[in-house]
């Protein structure tokens, strides 16, 4: 059994690694959306390659948490904190997967300067970055009020997604020759919407950590 000081230090290190993983995930999102708007195939490929680093980081944090549980046999709040860490890391990894999928759609669209990317996608990305910052602050400061705000922020992302899909549906009727473009943009919008859902999952995990109860923010 470790001393309390050693245990607290390892908990702190895990929290720091979660913040680092969140920063990598934010970078993946920013690069994926930038690649889409600029039709930058090279940057899209970098996003896909960088996802391997995020996957590795995910596994490393999970291994550390499992080892700490095995060594310390924590209970109550300590156990909740480690369970929360595993859940948050899983959501961050899936968020990065959505960024990778946007990069893949960018590659499928190819370099076509006549293709106009809906600016609503950029609006969604900006909201998602704000959501992620809010979630990580709520986690590091154990702020339940901040965590609860994520639900309303996610509603804004959902609205943009619905508007994009509605506009693209109109495109389908008038421009059947643009079906590949319509399909890939629809997917990108959906990936961003899912990114937001995972952030609200993080908010739920934070509320579980603080209050010891399950909450539904989606």
N, C-alpha and C positions, 0 to 999 in steps of 0.2 A: 504494500500500500504506500502510495506517495504521500509526502507531506502536503498540507493544504496550500502552501505557497507554491510548490511545484505544480500542483494541479491547476491553480489559478493562472499561472504563467502559460501553461499549455492551452488552456481555454482562450487566453488572450491571443496567443499565436494563431489559433484556429480562426478566431474572429478576424484577425488581420488578413489571413489568407482568403477568407470569404470576400472581404473588401477588394482585395487584389483581383479575385476572379470576377467580381462585379465590374471592375474597371476594364478587364479584358473583354467582357461581354458587351459593355457599352461601346468600346472601340470597334468590335465586330459589327455591331448594328450601324454605327456611323459610317464605316467603310463600305458596308453592303449597300446602304442607301445612296451614298455618294457614287459608288460604281454604277448603280442603276441609272441615276440621273445623268451621269456623264458618259454612259455606255462604255465604261472602262473595264474591258475584259481582264486586263492584267491585275487590276485591283480586286476584281471579283475572285480571281484565282487565289490571290493572297488571303482573302477572307476564308476560303475553303481550306487552305493549308493551315491557317492560324487556328481553325477549329480543332485541329488535332492537339494543339497545345492546351486548349481549354479542356478537352476531354481528359487529357493526362492530369491536369490540375484537379479536376473533379475527382478522379480516382485517388489521387494522393491525399486530398483532404478527407475523403471517406475512410481511407485506411487509417489515418491518424485518429479520427473520431472513434472508429471501432476499437482500435488499440487502447485508447484512453478509457473507453467503457470497460474493456476487459481488465485493465490494470487497476482502475479506481473503484469499479462497481458503484457508480454514483446513484443517488436517489433524489427525489423531489425536484427542486429547481435545477440542480446540476444536470440531472438526467434530461429534463426538458430542454435545457440549453443545447445539449449534444444532439438530441433528436431534431431540434430546430435547425441546427447546423446542417445535418444531413439533408433535410427537406429543402432548405434554401439553396444549397449547392446543386441539388437535382434540378431545381427550377432554373437556376442560372445556366446550367449546361443545356437545358432544353431551349432557353432563350437564344443561346448562341447557335443552336441548331437551326432556329428560324432565320437568323442572320445569314447562315451558310446557305439556306434554301433560297433566300433572296438573291444571293450571289449566283446560284445555279440558274435562276430564272433570267438574270442579266446575261449570262453566257448563252442561254437558249435564244434570247431576243437578238443577240449579236449586235454588231455596229451598224445602226441604221439611223442616220441623222434626221430622218423624217418622222421618227417615232417620238411622240410627245408624252412624257411621263407626268401623270396627274400630280399637281402640287400638293394635293391632299395627303399624298404619301409622305411628303416632307413634313407636313403639319403633324401627322401621326407620329413620326419619328421624334420630333421635338417634344411632344407630350410624353412619349415613352422615356426619353432621357430624364425629364423632370420627375416622372414616376419612379424611375430607378434610383435617382438621387434621394428622393423622399424615403423610399424603402430602406436604403442603406443607412440613412441617418436615423430612421426609426429603429433599425436593428442595433446600431452601435450605441444609441442613447436610450434604448428600451422605452421608446415613446409611443404609447398606444394611440394617442390622438393623431399623430402623424400616420401611423399605420392605417387607421380607419379612413383617412382622406383618400387612400388609393382607390377605393371603390368609385368615388365620384370622378376621379381623374380617368379611370378606365372607361367610364361611360362616354367620355368625350372621344376616346379612341374608337369605341364601338360605333358611335354616330358617324364618324368619318368613314369607317369601313363600309357601313350601309350605304352612304351617299356615293362612294366610289363604285360599289357593285351595281347600284341603280343606274349610274351614268354609263357604266360599261354594258349593261343590259340594253340600253338604247343604242349603243354602238353596234351590238350584235345584229340588231334589226336592220340597221342602215348600211353597215359595212361588213357583210359576211366574209369578205376577203381578209379581214384583219383578225380572224379568229385566234391565231397564235398570239398576237399582241394582247388581245382581250383576255385570253386564258392566263398568260403569264402575269399580267398586271393584277388580275383578280387574285391569283395565288399570292403575290407579294403583299397585297392588302390583307389577305387572310393571315399571312405569316406575322405581319405587324400586330394584327388583332390578337393573335395567340401570344405574342411577346408580352402584351399587356396583361393577358390572363395570368401568365406565370408570375408577373410582378404582384398581382393581387393575391396570388397564392403565397408569395413571400410575406405579404401583409398579414395573411391569416396565420402563418407560422409565427410571426412576431407576436400577434395577439395571444396565441397559444402559450408562447414563452412567458409573457408578462402575466396573463390572467389564469393560465392553467385550464382554459376551456377552448373548445373548437368554435371557430367563427366562419361565416360564409360571406366573403366580400364580392364574389362573382354574381 
